[in-house]
Amino acid sequence: MAKSSNATAVIISLVLMLSLFLITFSPVAEGRFIGVGMVKEEEEAAGILCDLVHGVESGETCSGVVEKFKLNAETFTLINPNLNCDALFVGQWVCIDGAPN
């Protein structure tokens, strides 16, 4: 009886360790772990190469970001194609240096 329960405990432990391993490392293999690779894929899909980003601060507007970083408004719009300037929020990442691909 003791051998049977010991073997069962070992099997359960192995199954739990394998499950933990798969849960932990499967997102890494797909490039989703902590966002690694996600931005680049989105940029490539949009045809954009962004070299530098800025986190929007309280009270900032698109035109304020353009002025602050001495950007061309048309280029700013091209490198931020999905940006809704009427709905900026604090901490939102905007591209401030890049080019359409």
BELDA-V777223 format. One record per pair of residues at least 24 apart in sequence whose C-alpha atoms are under 10 Angstrom apart, sorted by sequence separation. I is the first residue (numbers start at 1). J is the second residue. If there is no record, write none. Layout:
BEGIN
i->[I:I]
j->[J:J]
END
This chain:
BEGIN
i->[61:62:72:75:61:62:71:75:61:62:70:71:61:69:60:61:69:50:59:60:65:48:49:50:58:59:60:66:47:48:57:58:59:65:47:48:56:57:58:62:46:48:56:57:58:46:47:55:56:57:46:55:56:57:43:46:55:56:57:43:54:55:56:54:55:56:53:54:55:53:54:55:52:53:54:55:52:53:54:52:53:54:50:51:52:53:50:51:52:53:49:50:51:52:48:50:51:49:50:51:49:50:48:49:50:48:49:50:47:48:49:47:48:46:47:46:44:45:43:44:43]
j->[85:86:96:99:86:87:96:100:87:88:96:97:88:96:88:89:97:79:88:89:94:78:79:80:88:89:90:96:78:79:88:89:90:96:79:80:88:89:90:94:79:81:89:90:91:80:81:89:90:91:81:90:91:92:79:82:91:92:93:80:91:92:93:92:93:94:92:93:94:93:94:95:93:94:95:96:94:95:96:95:96:97:94:95:96:97:95:96:97:98:95:96:97:98:95:97:98:97:98:99:98:99:98:99:100:99:100:101:99:100:101:100:101:100:101:101:100:101:100:101:101]
END
